[in-house]
Amino acid sequence: MNRSMALAQALEAAAQVEKLAAATERAAHGGGGRALELAAAGTTWADTARVYTALAALLPADDDSTEQVS
C-alpha cells in the first residue's frame, strides 16, 4: 500500500461516515429505533478513516519506485 492508496481508502471511509450520519439523523427524528446502530456503524467507519489517514502520514511520498502491495 502506498500513500495515495491509503488516502483513497480514508476518503471512501469518510464518505461512508457522511452517509451514515445522515441516516442516523433521519432515524433519530423519525423514531425508527435504528439511530444507535447507525451511529455505531458511523463511529466504526470514522475510526477506519482515521487509521488510513494516520497510515498515509507514515508512508513515504508516492513515486514511481514505490512497490504497491494489495
Beta strands, then each sheet from edge to edge (+ up, - down):
end
